[in-house]
Amino acid sequence: MIENSIVYRASKDGTGGPIKFFSFGKARGGEIWDREGKRFIDFTSGWNVTNLGWNHPEISEAIIEQVEKNVQGLLWGSDVIQEEYAKALTASLPKELNACMKATGGTEAIEMSIKVARAYTGRKKILGFNEHYHGQLFASLALGASGAARERLAPLVPEITPIQFPEENLGNEVFEKFLSDLEELLAGEDIAAIVTEPGIVTGWGSTAIAYPGFLKSVRQLTAAYGTLLIIDEVGTGFSRTGKLFAIEHESVIPDMIVLAKGISNGSVAIGTSVGRRDIFEKAFPDAMLISTFGWTPLACAAALKTLQVHQRDKTWDMAEKKGAYIMKTIKKDLGGVVVAVRGKGMEIGVQFKDAETCVRVQRSALSGGLHVVVGSGDNMQLMPPLTISEEQLDEGLHILIEQIQHAP
Ligand SMILES: Cc1ncc(COP(=O)(O)O)c(C=O)c1O
């Protein structure tokens, strides 16, 4: 039975489950209210969705304007606003990424990208990384699902398997071994694509940071062996990590970049894979890249306004500055229960000594007026709206630190 007050908690061993704890009333900017009228500071952005703050007025206006014009697109044609959005989005990405697939969200765009990779390369195998989350359908699950969940849901899509993600604290020798093992796999020239988040894990297994140079090295190796690189920026895109897109941190140009979540700031469902036009065109007849509700004019109007606001306000700078402030403040007041604080921009993980302590702190922070979620097991994931005011940020940090310090 699904109740509307259920929020899901992922966990590394697949034992995560629904937590009944939040009855959503309304939200605005960096604040959220439950149905009893209790106010909370929001440190979730609905899990990296409302990066510009909840219910952004300019985006709502753009949607209302579009309602007056046209709301549904065609499978065999394009509306003006769809073309305008495609132009603006591709202009904000490296010039090689010059074509967009129309999708309704992240999972669909990931699945489409996998189909494109198989159709384009004629190869079957796809590699993902352990504990990366790419969506709910069988191919996207197969990329990163691990352990018990993988077993229970089997059979997943064949020939899609995860490998170990090289984390930042590995040491150079182990990272070199990772690269040589990967090269050995790729040298078989039968891997169609590698799918990865861009050096920071924001879904399952969060919040893990990759070893420095991870993305650049994977790009070099995939290019050398004819394997496509699909970068999932569903969680990191739209300024979350301190850049408009996280690929900018290492100046990596993938063959496809997948975007959703923050793309329309949580207003209308939309997702996309932006990639090389020659790849999409070759793959199109077999991959059947169609989606009835992908890129509706309403969603495009919302996404276009979202992108324009990010660019006008340089929202990525807010993420970089406030993210550094959060890290500094939390690290300063670390109690014995916190093992590590990791992050990039305003995607920050606070790792506790164990999962029980993490959940206990989350629950007590919630009672104290901070809306915050557990990422996986022992990791609390902080993802405040990037536009949150300094006062609200301090209020939220104060609640969190107090609970951390009082945790047994
Ligand atoms: C990194 C990542 N990729 C893909 C997805 C799937 O996106 P959607 O929920 O829009 O299908 C998610 C959703 O949480 C995600 O975090």
PDBQT file of the ligand as one rigid body, heavy atoms in Angstrom, charges set to zero:
ROOT
HETATM    1  C1  LIG A 501      21.563  10.339 -10.631  1.00  0.00    +0.000 C 
HETATM    2  C2  LIG A 501      20.169  10.002 -11.045  1.00  0.00    +0.000 A 
HETATM    3  N1  LIG A 501      19.958   9.502 -12.263  1.00  0.00    +0.000 NA
HETATM    4  C3  LIG A 501      18.711   9.189 -12.697  1.00  0.00    +0.000 A 
HETATM    5  C4  LIG A 501      17.613   9.344 -11.881  1.00  0.00    +0.000 A 
HETATM    6  C5  LIG A 501      16.247   8.971 -12.360  1.00  0.00    +0.000 C 
HETATM    7  O1  LIG A 501      15.541  10.126 -12.657  1.00  0.00    +0.000 OA
HETATM    8  P1  LIG A 501      13.932  10.150 -12.592  1.00  0.00    +0.000 P 
HETATM    9  O2  LIG A 501      13.538   9.956 -11.169  1.00  0.00    +0.000 OA
HETATM   10  O3  LIG A 501      13.584  11.504 -13.152  1.00  0.00    +0.000 OA
HETATM   11  O4  LIG A 501      13.451   9.048 -13.478  1.00  0.00    +0.000 OA
HETATM   12  C6  LIG A 501      17.797   9.856 -10.589  1.00  0.00    +0.000 A 
HETATM   13  C7  LIG A 501      16.644  10.033  -9.691  1.00  0.00    +0.000 C 
HETATM   14  O5  LIG A 501      16.734  10.137  -8.512  1.00  0.00    +0.000 OA
HETATM   15  C8  LIG A 501      19.105  10.195 -10.162  1.00  0.00    +0.000 A 
HETATM   16  O6  LIG A 501      19.334  10.673  -8.936  1.00  0.00    +0.000 OA
ENDROOT
TORSDOF 0
